[in-house]
Amino acid sequence: MRVLIADRLHASALDELASLPVEVEYAPDLTREALADRIEHVGILVVRSTEVTAEALARAKQLHLVVRAGAAYDNVDVKTASARGIYVAYTPGKNAAAVAELVFGHLVSLDRRIPDAVASLRAGKWERLEFSKAEGLYGKTLGIAGFGSVGREVAARAKAFGMEVVAWSRSLSVAKAREAGVGHAKSLEDLATKSQALSLHLPLTERTRGIVNAAVLKALPERAMLINTARAGLVDHAALEAAIDERGLRVALDVRPEEPRTKTGTLEPLRVPPAGAGLLYGTPHIAASTDQAQLAIAGETVRIIRSFLLQGEVPHAVNVASGTPAQFQLVLRMVDRVGTLANVLGVLKRHGLNVLHITNELFEGGTASCAKFKIASRPSEACLSEIRMFDEVLQVDAVPLPNFA
């Protein structure tokens, strides 16, 4: 099987993949247009920032699996992949520590104005009085929007800085927040009212696009700090500029609305707020880019590929249905011979029973196996009798599945 790595990946991943029964092509500089031309005979695709479009997936005649080597997967057309029966997986949590470290780099920089102090010294100035003005982070409240693996890493570091932590996400309950040792906000706007600094760690979906709007920004205290290392689309940037100018918000962005698709390039310069306004600092989408994070992401990418190839399982698959309409499980114990499963599937087809999920396990000795078929409705006695007539069938039963709806 051919594996195409269409983005930069730590060299350790290439070394590990060499031990698997695959042919690896490493093409880290592919654009989304070039990917569509190279994907036809690829069995497994690995990407980071390269966009996997519906057009590319339509050209993929042999593709089984797309691995997004990172903590999100919004650059992959998951809907099209699902319609074509292609697994999409990602590597959650492997860059969490790296992102959390950059969050605190930005928090300290905003409080102490480190980039401006460095620029001043490089200009030959000694402005100790000006850059001695800082509030400090100790005792302040950090709001965390999105409490997944990155949010939890940020919370741990905030506590080490002596900060109070309050969190919000749609899945975070009061009990879960208490268990994690953080405060709970009932909404993003409520979180903003409680936060002297707010860090964003939400996925970008239709529900979260533009979620940090004018109302949320207005709920922040004047001169509050806002850090976005997640996705640019979470924020209404026109409202953000107004909040910087009018309310003195101090903002650090690792993500920009219009980022170049290439690793190097040009873009609109970062705006310098007017005198007396807030701050706007930025970094070029580097939150996950530490050697430690890249090594961890590479290792998890290889683990996903190895599991798919050797066990037929896909860890962290995002487009496999969490439940099925199956109401019965057909349990079949049989002698392990060629054609037995095919014969049983033929019977199920004749009786109009659609198989939604199937597993087959071989017992020690290699003589017998047990197959389990999840099916939508109860098989008739005629169907079961027909299956029992095969010499290889040891036993067959239809077991009702529990309804947890």
For each residue, the residues with C-beta under 8 A, 3 or more apart:
1: 21 22 23 43 44 64 309
2: 22 23 24 25 41 42 43 44 62
3: 17 22 23 24 25 42 43 44 45 46 305
4: 25 27 38 39 42 44 45 46
5: 9 13 14 24 25 26 27 28 46
6: 27 28 30 35 38 45 46 47 50
7: 28 30 46 47 48 49 50 69
8: 28 48 263
9: 5 13 14 26 28 46 48 69 294 297 298 301
10: 13 294 295 297 298
11: 14 15
12: 15 16 295 298 299
13: 5 9 10 16 17 298 299 301 302
14: 5 9 11 17 18 24 26
15: 11 12 18
16: 12 13 19 20 299 302 306
17: 3 13 14 20 22 24 302 305
18: 14 15 24
19: 16
20: 16 17 305 306 309
21: 1 309
22: 1 2 3 17 43 44 305 309
23: 1 2 3
24: 2 3 5 14 17 18
25: 2 3 4 5 42
26: 5 9 14
27: 4 5 6 30 38
28: 5 6 7 8 9
29: 262 263
30: 6 7 27 34 35 38 50
31: 34 35 50 261 262
32: 35 36 50 51 52 53 56 261
33: 36 37
34: 30 31 37 38
35: 6 30 31 32 38 39 47 50 51 52 56
36: 32 33 39 53 55 56 59
37: 33 34 59
38: 4 6 27 30 34 35 42
39: 4 35 36 42 45 56 57 59 60 63
40: 59 60 61 62
41: 2 61 62
42: 2 3 4 25 38 39 45 60 62 63
43: 1 2 3 22 62 63 64 65
44: 1 2 3 4 22 63 64 65 66 67 305 308
45: 3 4 6 39 42 52 60 63 65 66 67
46: 3 4 5 6 7 9 66 67 69 301 305
47: 6 7 35 50 51 52 66 67 68 69 75 76
48: 7 8 9 68 69 70
49: 7 75 261
50: 6 7 30 31 32 35 47 75
51: 32 35 47 75 76 261
52: 32 35 45 47 56 57 66 75 76 77 81
53: 32 36 56 57 77
54: 57 58 77 80
55: 36 58 59
56: 32 35 36 39 52 53 59 60
57: 39 52 53 54 60 63 77 80 81 84 86
58: 54 55 80 84
59: 36 37 39 40 55 56
60: 39 40 42 45 56 57 63 84 86
61: 40 41
62: 2 40 41 42 43
63: 39 42 43 44 45 57 60 66 84 86
64: 1 43 44 86 87 308
65: 43 44 45 86 87 88 89 304 305 308 314
66: 44 45 46 47 52 63 76 81 86 87 88 89
67: 44 45 46 47 89 90 91 301 304 305
68: 47 48 72 73 75 76 88 89 90 91
69: 7 9 46 47 48 90 91 297 298 300 301
70: 48 73 90 91 95 288 297
71: 90 91 92 93 94 95 96 99 149 150 288
72: 68 90 203 204 231
73: 68 70 76 78 88 90 318
74: 203 204 205 231
75: 47 49 50 51 52 68
76: 47 51 52 66 68 73 81 88
77: 52 53 54 57 80 81
78: 73 81 82 88 318 319
79: 82 83
80: 54 57 58 77 83 84
81: 52 57 66 76 77 78 84 86 87 88 319
82: 78 79 85 86 88 319
83: 79 80
84: 57 58 60 63 80 81
85: 82
86: 57 60 63 64 65 66 81 82
87: 64 65 66 81 308 314 317 319 320
88: 65 66 68 73 76 78 81 82 317 318 319
89: 65 66 67 68 304 314 315 316 317 318
90: 67 68 69 70 71 72 73 316 318
91: 67 68 69 70 71 94 95 296 297 300 301 304 316
92: 71 148 149 316
93: 71 96 148 149 150
94: 71 91 293 296 297 299 300
95: 70 71 91 98 99 150 287 288 293 296 297
96: 71 93 99 100 149 150 152 153
97: 100 101 153 292 293
98: 95 101 102 287 288 289 290 292 293
99: 71 95 96 102 103 150 153 154 201 229 287 288 293
100: 96 97 103 104 150 153 154 156 157
101: 97 98 104 105 157 290
102: 98 99 105 106 229 254 283 286 287
103: 99 100 106 107 154 157 199 227 229 287
104: 100 101 107 108 154 157 161
105: 101 102 108 109
106: 102 103 109 110 227 229 252 254 281 283
107: 103 104 110 111 137 142 197 199 225 227 252
108: 104 105 111 112 114 137
109: 105 106 112 113 114 115 252 281
110: 106 107 113 225 227 250 251 252 279 281
111: 107 108 134 135 136 137 225 250
112: 108 109 117 131 134
113: 109 110 116 117 131 134 279
114: 108 109 117 118
115: 109 118 119 281
116: 113 119 120 131
117: 112 113 114 120 121 127 131
118: 114 115 121 122
119: 115 116 122 123
120: 116 117 123 125 127 130 131
121: 117 118 124 125 126
122: 118 119
123: 119 120
124: 121
125: 120 121
126: 121
127: 117 120 130 131
128: 131 132
129: 132
130: 120 127 133
131: 112 113 116 117 120 127 128 134
132: 128 129
133: 130
134: 111 112 113 131
135: 111 140
136: 111 139 140
137: 107 108 111 140 161 162 163 197
138: 161 162 163
139: 136 162 163 164
140: 135 136 137 163 164 196 197
141: 163 164 165 166 194 195 196 197
142: 107 154 155 158 163 164 165 166 195 196 197 198 199
143: 166 167 168 185 191 192 194 195 197 198 199
144: 147 151 154 155 158 165 166 167 168 182 198 199 201
145: 151 167 168 169 188 191 198 199 200 201 202 212
146: 150 151 169 200 201 202 203 230
147: 144 151 152 155 167 168 169 171 172 177 180 182 201
148: 92 93 151 152 169 201
149: 71 92 93 96 152 153
150: 71 93 95 96 99 100 146 153 154 201 229 230
151: 144 145 146 147 148 154 155 167 169 199 201
152: 96 147 148 149 155 156 180
153: 96 97 99 100 149 150 156 157
154: 99 100 103 104 142 144 150 151 157 158 199 201
155: 142 144 147 151 152 158 159 165 167 180 181 182
156: 100 152 153 159 160
157: 100 101 103 104 153 154 160 161
158: 142 144 154 155 161 163 164 165
159: 155 156 162 163 165 181
160: 156 157
161: 104 137 138 157 158
162: 137 138 139 159
163: 137 138 139 140 141 142 158 159 197
164: 139 140 141 142 158 183
165: 141 142 144 155 158 159 181 182 183
166: 141 142 143 144 182 183 184 185 191 194 195
167: 143 144 145 147 151 155 172 177 180 182 183 184 185 191
168: 143 144 145 147 172 184 185 186 187 188 190 191
169: 145 146 147 148 151 172 202
170:
171: 147
172: 147 167 168 169 176 177 184
173: 176 177 184
174: 177 178 184
175: 178 179
176: 172 173 179 180
177: 147 167 172 173 174 180 182 183 184
178: 174 175 181 184
179: 175 176
180: 147 152 155 167 176 177
181: 155 159 165 178
182: 144 147 155 165 166 167 177
183: 164 165 166 167 177 194
184: 166 167 168 172 173 174 177 178
185: 143 166 167 168 188 190 191 194
186: 168 190
187: 168 190 191
188: 145 168 185 191 192 211 212 216
189: 192 193 215 216 219
190: 168 185 186 187 193 194 219
191: 143 145 166 167 168 185 187 188 194 195 198
192: 143 188 189 195 198 216 217 219 220 224
193: 189 190 219 220
194: 141 143 166 183 185 190 191
195: 141 142 143 166 191 192 198 220 221 224
196: 140 141 142 221 224 225
197: 107 137 140 141 142 143 163 224 225 226 227
198: 142 143 144 145 191 192 195 220 224 225 226 227
199: 103 107 142 143 144 145 151 154 226 227 228 229
200: 145 146 212 226 227 228 229 230 234 235
201: 99 144 145 146 147 148 150 151 154 229 230
202: 145 146 169 208 211 230 231 234
203: 72 74 146 208 230 231
204: 72 74 208 209 230 231 233 234
205: 74 208 209
206: 209
207: 211
208: 202 203 204 205 211 233 234
209: 204 205 206 233 234
210: 213 233 234 235 236
211: 188 202 207 208 216 234
212: 145 188 200 216 217 226 228 234 235 236 240
213: 210 216 217 236 239
214: 217 218 236 239 242 243
215: 189 218 219
216: 188 189 192 211 212 213 219 220
217: 192 212 213 214 220 226 236 239 240 242 243 247 249
218: 214 215 243 247
219: 189 190 192 193 215 216
220: 192 193 195 198 216 217 224 226 243 247 249
221: 195 196 224
222: 247 248 249
223: 247 248 249 250 278
224: 192 195 196 197 198 220 221 249 250
225: 107 110 111 196 197 198 249 250 251 252
226: 197 198 199 200 212 217 220 240 249 250 251 252
227: 103 106 107 110 197 198 199 200 251 252
228: 199 200 212 231 232 234 235 251 252 253 254 255
229: 99 102 103 106 150 199 200 201 254 255 287
230: 146 150 200 201 202 203 204 234 255
231: 72 74 202 203 204 228 234 255
232: 228 235 237 253 255 256 257 259
233: 204 208 209 210 257
234: 200 202 204 208 209 210 211 212 228 230 231
235: 200 210 212 228 232 239 240
236: 210 212 213 214 217 239 240
237: 232 240 241 257
238: 241 242
239: 213 214 217 235 236 242 243
240: 212 217 226 235 236 237 243 244 249 251
241: 237 238 244 245 271
242: 214 217 238 239 245 246
243: 214 217 218 220 239 240 246 247 249 278
244: 240 241 247 248 249 250 251 273 277 278 279 280
245: 241 242 273 274 277 278
246: 242 243 277
247: 217 218 220 222 223 243 244 278
248: 222 223 244 277 278
249: 217 220 222 223 224 225 226 240 243 244 278
250: 110 111 223 224 225 226 244 278 279
251: 110 225 226 227 228 240 244 278 279 280 281
252: 106 107 109 110 225 226 227 228 279 280 281 282 283
253: 228 232 256 280 281 282 283
254: 102 106 228 229 282 283 284 285 286 287
255: 228 229 230 231 232 259 285
256: 232 253 259 267 282 285
257: 232 233 237
258: 267 268
259: 232 255 256 267 284 285
260: 264 265 266 267
261: 31 32 49 51 265
262: 29 31 265
263: 8 29
264: 260
265: 260 261 262
266: 260
267: 256 258 259 260
268: 258
269:
270: 280 281 282
271: 241 280
272: 280
273: 244 245 277 278 279 280
274: 245 277
275:
276:
277: 244 245 246 248 273 274
278: 223 243 244 245 247 248 249 250 251 273
279: 110 113 244 250 251 252 273
280: 244 251 252 253 270 271 272 273
281: 106 109 110 115 251 252 253 270
282: 252 253 254 256 270
283: 102 106 252 253 254 286 287
284: 254 259
285: 254 255 256 259
286: 102 254 283 289
287: 95 98 99 102 103 229 254 283
288: 70 71 95 98 99 293 294 297
289: 98 286 293 294
290: 98 101 293 294
291: 294 295
292: 97 98 295 296
293: 94 95 97 98 99 288 289 290 296 297
294: 9 10 288 289 290 291 297 298
295: 10 12 291 292 298 299
296: 91 94 95 292 293 299 300
297: 9 10 69 70 91 94 95 288 293 294 300 301
298: 9 10 12 13 69 294 295 301 302
299: 12 13 16 94 295 296 302 303
300: 69 91 94 296 297 303 304 316
301: 9 13 46 67 69 91 297 298 304 305
302: 13 16 17 298 299 305 306
303: 299 300 306 307 315
304: 65 67 89 91 300 301 307 308 314 315 316
305: 3 17 20 22 44 46 65 67 301 302 308 309
306: 16 20 302 303 309 310
307: 303 304 310 311 313 314 315
308: 44 64 65 87 304 305 311 312 313 314
309: 1 20 21 22 305 306
310: 306 307
311: 307 308
312: 308
313: 307 308
314: 65 87 89 304 307 308 317 320
315: 89 303 304 307
316: 89 90 91 92 300 304
317: 87 88 89 314 320
318: 73 78 88 89 90
319: 78 81 82 87 88
320: 87 314 317
321: 324
322:
323: 404
324: 321 356 357 374
325: 356 376
326: 329 356 357 374 375 376 401
327: 375 376 377 378 400 401 403
328: 374 375 376 377 378 379 398 399 400 401
329: 326 372 373 374 375 398 399 401
330: 348 372 373 374 375 379 396 397 398 399
331: 370 371 372 395 396 397 398 399
332: 344 370 371 372 373 387 393 395 396
333: 368 369 370 393 394 395 396
334: 337 340 344 368 369 370 371 390 392 393 394
335: 340 367 368 391 392 393 394
336: 340 362 366 367 368 369
337: 334 340 392
338:
339: 342 343
340: 334 335 336 337 343 344 390 392 393
341: 344 345 360 371
342: 339 345 346
343: 339 340 346 347 390 392
344: 332 334 340 341 347 348 371 373 387 390 393
345: 341 342 348 349 355
346: 342 343 349 350
347: 343 344 350 351 383 386 387
348: 330 344 345 351 353 355 373 375 379 383
349: 345 346 352 353
350: 346 347
351: 347 348 379 380 382 383 386
352: 349
353: 348 349 375 376 377 379 383
354: 375 376
355: 345 348 358 373 374 375
356: 324 325 326 374 375 376
357: 324 326 373 374
358: 355 371 372 373 374
359: 371 372
360: 341 369 370 371 372
361: 369 370 371
362: 336 366 368 369
363: 366 367 368 369 370
364:
365: 368
366: 336 362 363
367: 335 336 363
368: 333 334 335 336 362 363 365 394
369: 333 334 336 360 361 362 363
370: 331 332 333 334 360 361 363
371: 331 332 334 341 344 358 359 360 361
372: 329 330 331 332 358 359 360
373: 329 330 332 344 348 355 357 358
374: 324 326 328 329 330 355 356 357 358 401
375: 326 327 328 329 330 348 353 354 355 356 379
376: 325 326 327 328 353 354 356
377: 327 328 353
378: 327 328 398 400
379: 328 330 348 351 353 375 383 384 398
380: 351 383 384
381: 384 385
382: 351 385 386
383: 347 348 351 353 379 380 386 387
384: 379 380 381 387 388 396 398
385: 381 382 388 389
386: 347 351 382 383 389
387: 332 344 347 383 384 390 393 396
388: 384 385 393 396
389: 385 386 393
390: 334 340 343 344 387 393
391: 335
392: 334 335 337 340 343
393: 332 333 334 335 340 344 387 388 389 390 396
394: 333 334 335 368
395: 331 332 333
396: 330 331 332 333 384 387 388 393
397: 330 331
398: 328 329 330 331 378 379 384
399: 328 329 330 331
400: 327 328 378
401: 326 327 328 329 374
402:
403: 327
404: 323
405:
